[in-house]
């Protein structure tokens, strides 16, 4: 089966599902199957898991080790980015056009990835999460055109970054850094950047073990008793 399972029950935002416990995880893939309904996605993020799968794959749930995160005191704004902000080159907005951002992320060419993981199923699911108030986007506009942006999930004191894109130089950085500063100013304890990369390191990302990530997650969000029935 490719993508979400149409026979799996829809879980609303108040319903939770228990994924396999961390002690059973042998690699980054921790589960296969289910769907992208709000309760399923929230359950995953609360347990340190997120969906990541290719266009020909079933729905795959992952939790990488190590994990990349950004703490408030480590957020790095380079000298060139500070100059860009001072010039006001980009107009930054929050949640002005979530769909345009996620579609921008799905369309951008990513060398070596052989296609996008942001399918129509993912787009529909995160648009629903945005309408429910869980998903956020940041947009960078240049002369009235969307030049770049980023999106992710906000839960309590954490933000789970999902993807970013740029059509103009530094547009994704401008959107992400603006959103990160806003979130940290509102008390977010750290941003989960998921997969380590040099680009994220340049913004202040650092690698921590999955065990440490799960401990921080539990401290900030808490782990409830999960059942697919509310």
PyMOL commands that set and color helices and strands:
alter all, ss='L'
color gray80, all
select helices_A, chain A and resi 22-24+38-46+72-74+79-87+98-107+120-131+171-185+198-202+210-220
alter helices_A, ss='H'
color red, helices_A
select strands_A, chain A and resi 29-32+50-51+60-62+67-71+91-94+135-142+145-155+158-166+190-194+206-208
alter strands_A, ss='S'
color yellow, strands_A
deselect
rebuild
show_as cartoon
